[in-house]
């Protein structure tokens, strides 16, 4: 399947991000801990240049903890600071001190140039629906940035005062013009990073069922009790639709509703903590 999504407002957001990078000391790149590669915008490396960056593997509570640590180690080997987090106050309380430590070099250069002191500034970037605004609200412990469970909620950049000496710049979700592989689009669809209107949920659910049967044999049967995993993905989805009572007039299963329900179950963690991507050097 070839899934692509690049709304027009994202090109404008990219230009604005490039302009505002000079205003910040650190970039917090939020990714989805379940898909650390597919949720990373490859255009960011060029945009950021030498700007200090921290990768935040968000939604770590929905990912495999062991895999998340392997990803943290992998990024460290690439010279990039990364941490696995979940956007809730208890998990992010150490983030301001990490930003302060990362921005210290920039602050020293500013002092040498005789520039006036100002709060440290961090830009929060990432693809849609990885939890950028939820992360900010968890740090400041109040609702300031717009949040939602649909991609594309934040449409404009907004400054948020975290504390007197720290500010965040919240930015809209930013994708890139063309996904490099069908797998990328598939993973983004499964995790909810792109709008449902641009892909066929039944096709995505079929691919997801095949992936689950291959990588986590027995999981569907254990979770839903009614599934025989030796069946084709189509028949498994039909069986799930019957279990959930998702029927059309006449008694036929509404396969699209069943597909959406299965994907939502995964996104909410009902299938367990599953990481879909693993570091390149892990067999």
C-alpha positions, -999 to 999 in steps of 0.1 A, spaced: 0 0 0 12 35 -8 0 60 17 9 97 14 -3 128 32 12 163 30 -14 191 36 -7 225 22 -3 241 56 27 220 63 48 237 36 41 270 53 49 255 87 82 243 74 92 278 63 81 292 96 101 266 115 132 275 95 128 312 103 122 306 140 151 282 147 174 311 153 153 322 182 157 289 202 186 272 220 174 236 219 151 215 197 130 188 213 120 164 186 91 143 197 87 109 181 65 79 188 83 53 208 65 26 189 79 37 155 111 57 163 122 58 126 89 63 108 79 90 132 111 110 125 109 136 98 140 132 76 138 169 66 146 180 102 183 170 101 188 195 73 166 222 88 182 220 123 218 221 111 241 223 142 212 232 166 212 211 198 186 184 196 170 159 221 148 131 207 119 124 230 104 89 224 69 97 236 41 73 244 67 50 260 39 35 281 25 20 248 59 7 237 80 -22 247 103 -9 275 133 -31 264 130 -19 228 128 17 239 161 14 258 176 -3 227 165 28 207 179 52 233 212 33 230 211 33 192 206 71 191 234 76 216 257 56 192 247 81 165 257 110 188 221 120 195 206 124 230 173 105 233 151 96 262 119 75 264 90 93 281 53 95 285 36 129 284 24 131 320 37 153 348 56 126 368 74 114 337 86 148 324 96 166 356 133 161 347 129 176 313 136 213 322 169 204 338 179 184 308 171 213 285 191 236 308 221 213 306 219 210 268 215 248 264 244 257 287 269 260 258 246 284 239 241 304 270 279 307 275 284 319 240 257 346 245 274 358 276 308 361 258 291 382 231 277 405 258 241 397 249 214 404 274 202 374 294 169 358 285 150 326 293 163 295 277 141 286 247 132 251 233 113 244 201 90 214 202 88 197 168 76 165 154 51 148 130 13 151 137 -2 133 167 30 123 185 19 142 216 39 175 213 12 197 229 4 170 256 41 170 265 42 208 269 10 207 291 25 179 312 56 200 318 38 231 328 10 211 346 -18 231 329 -36 232 296 -19 258 274 -12 241 241 -40 226 220 -43 188 222 -64 162 204 -64 126 193 -65 136 156 -35 146 136 -32 183 127 -47 199 158 -20 225 164 -20 248 133 2 277 144 34 282 164 28 294 199 51 304 228 45 289 262 62 301 294 72 270 314 89 290 342 106 324 344 138 310 329 124 286 303 101 290 273 87 264 248 78 271 212 50 247 202 49 240 165 23 222 142 29 186 132 53 185 102 55 157 77 76 155 46 64 157 9 68 120 1 73 90 24 104 70 14 88 36 17 53 20 19 62 7 54 66 43 67 31 52 55 17 20 69 32 25 104 20 61 105 -15 50 96 -15 22 123 -4 46 150 -28 74 140 -2 100 128 -20 106 95 -57 113 89 -79 84 83 -94 100 52 -62 95 32 -59 57 37 -82 26 36 -85 14 72 -95 -21 60 -63 -25 40 -42 -11 69 -60 -34 94 -53 -64 71 -16 -55 70 -16 -50 108 -32 -84 114 -6 -100 93 21 -82 112 7 -92 146 4 -129 136 40 -129 123 56 -109 152 34 -118 181 18 -152 174 -11 -160 197 -16 -124 208 -49 -119 189 -63 -152 201 -53 -144 237 -67 -108 236 -100 -115 218 -105 -153 224 -125 -158 192 -97 -156 167 -81 -185 149 -48 -171 136 -44 -196 108 -71 -178 90 -64 -150 64 -64 -115 78 -98 -108 61 -114 -136 80 -98 -127 113 -112 -91 109 -146 -105 101 -145 -127 132 -136 -97 153 -164 -76 138 -189 -103 147 -176 -104 183 -179 -66 186 -214 -66 170 -204 -44 142 -230 -54 117 -246 -38 87 -283 -41 79 -289 -77 69 -263 -90 94 -231 -87 74 -200 -75 93 -191 -38 87 -154 -45 80 -144 -8 80 -158 -3 115 -140 -35 126 -108 -23 111 -111 11 129 -119 -6 162 -88 -29 159 -65 0 151 -80 21 180 -74 -8 204 -38 -9 195 -34 29 198 -49 27 233 -26 -1 244 -53 -28 246 -31 -52 227 -2 -46 251 30 -26 248 41 -33 212 70 -16 194 67 -20 156 102 -9 147 135 -21 161 170 -6 158 189 -17 126 215 -37 145 189 -58 164 180 -91 149 
